[in-house]
């Protein structure tokens, strides 16, 4: 029997044949902590008797959820982590670079064949770069900091094959929302999702990041795209790694297989209050919205803002909607700035913020009041996710968000000239 890409990665790292279901201790190539989960992970490190972090150069530390500090507690957490970084010799990106997942990718901290963990559930985004990447709890992170390794149960793999070409104004976010609706919020629990097919092969890294980012929304342990020329071109600009073949064998065993044709896929919107409640935009078109959030690790890249600008054209956003736009990182912010898009968004009535998580987790700013409705390009729409538990959050693509921001109601972006 052949091996899946996930089984191959663990076999390489453990230096022995590993199969799905095996429990192994595997070395960690990189560990990411941020300002929300980091303090608890550090405390667990000390509680385990930790004195010196195993490999400080393999720790990525940054602040993104509550920046600049929006409370005394947040400021204290920042100081605690800064002191730990100095003590341990860890380079701290602090609040300068942006959202943890985007920064981890663009700093080359995740590459094909590597095992990367992060104290944040959307760490699975790094699978776009061919890594096995997964979110872990703070206790596990404390262990990884101390030992440079972690116990894993090697997950079975669901293969998701996407074929066909997207219509104009339909893209990766619409695909992953439709996949989540099909598989369900717990349909891939502790499984890996391998994304393949000619749609994925034609997709740029930004789109692949969007898809892998939301694997966790189906309960998956990881999402992964087999590395190809697009992957290696991206990675080679960041690190000196010789490309090597890494893909599932033809006779590999998958626990499930799903096939999708995107040719006739419509823009998708996930209704409140679960990510797997995805429907065609036509079902919810006309729903009045109070806020539009365009950003997050899911859709805060330059490519997303280019599409927003194309949909916006020379129009303005509705005066009845608060449009908040946040690039996912300093690099993405600068690309958007230099292209003149930030000025365009501001003149159209949007509030453009510095790179951070912003309204995504409802922790810092952009919160919703009871009864308000948000349309968001982020990855979760649970009750209370962006503020009041009495508010409602719909999820969508950047194109749908832009069109809806113009008219003040959920709008099919294909209908905007």
Steps between C-alpha positions, in 0.01 A plus 500: 500500500626846413523796735317831521697824502436532876629148567809579292573817698481318832706211366773741391503678833486187714750317277279193483188389317197665655135433421177680580388416851852462637594705804849643463733750659606726215741795490347841437656724236333816622270604784290816487359689800309828512375743761181312592626144539868576559488599868327177602741290290794672671353432843456133407862491386610619844259265680662208316834606641611676184820701530610549140285476188618204294561691174441876532572549130202277421250708696294767328364759742280795414203702616191535281174445688497798735727763349574765586413386851132576558500430873738491791478121497605488136789736568614278788490194274714681247758591763502141631571362154762763419687412816480128420635562150798692639567235763486214251665661198184481290457754223173682563320660206286675762219712348693607193419233243133402514286188530690194622409264217576739218829601661603139559451425132668810358799464733559148368429325828306216334626300204417174322555192714524690829295462816384835636283565803335813625299590807214607275249283316556656157863390493377248243536782244869416460399181320476725193880482505508121514561476874309294752378788715257480787369701790571379852401599852715703735602195706623321188679818397675516837618143437616586146693801631677284753573190292489616137268211422145388563285189505268468199242250390561490125168594340316321225451707186192616312586589142310798360531529123391824335483527123385764255540877465333762717253748358594865530460622862501143631813359661675302774289634789183394322650157440599441861165625632325252270734220610433581866125492436536159335734334750352667807647666807613167647522290185879499496571488873869414561548426132732668252344649189711474186399752234567392144359519146558736210324789679748482785795459266402824323438685827755750630648479849256753638205284398664185633554675834129585510401138447747348746419769758142379525571126521457533877143618442419141406681369806812409303837467666671638191442614145770446241568563131767276341792726413545583133670768291282772653596384850870475432509838323346655812726316747820552299467876542505453876735209565777310330334160462556260213160390365412134545194292406233474769155368422269215590560171323244388243412203719490693826208431730259787563226490760279701268502670162290795380498648150372846405459679168532876548389596149142573605578599859321816613629746760445342841393650830508315833194590704511554878608336722711220347760489225339195339175686429621607158239592237495665158509877536158521335337348809614783727527785249327812625583438867576836659847524656653741750868415460733348242836362607753426227821349632624227738744215436235352269460791258731787591749472216579734213321276251182535708524879503558513125168323453329732748629800304383350171148449634498845661605681184431872535212450745487573873399271780155554645471759776286247687783247532823506698763353267816390683796391287810345659797355308630182659861612529734792457616357167143469374421849630796649313409323175147630532625848588745521211229392257290797610223280633503623859436857385221370278337315790528798734350742247219248446415519871683203650699495821840344423687370805857383561563125464336303781213260568259786565132400515569136411496373858309794648777579742632842411279721281224486244260328739132454421208612715196277564289471187773616262604304192855459370620365168857378537778342295637334813464134594248472784148623566417344837280689743702772667791460260500869406334650804153453644346153508190678375674600177520298177805435283490381139818381326587565137772572245671838451303555178167441673607719792591786267175481304297486819688794650398711202128430532463448874354154456632158404556516124612259229831646375427372149215749479728799553609645166 
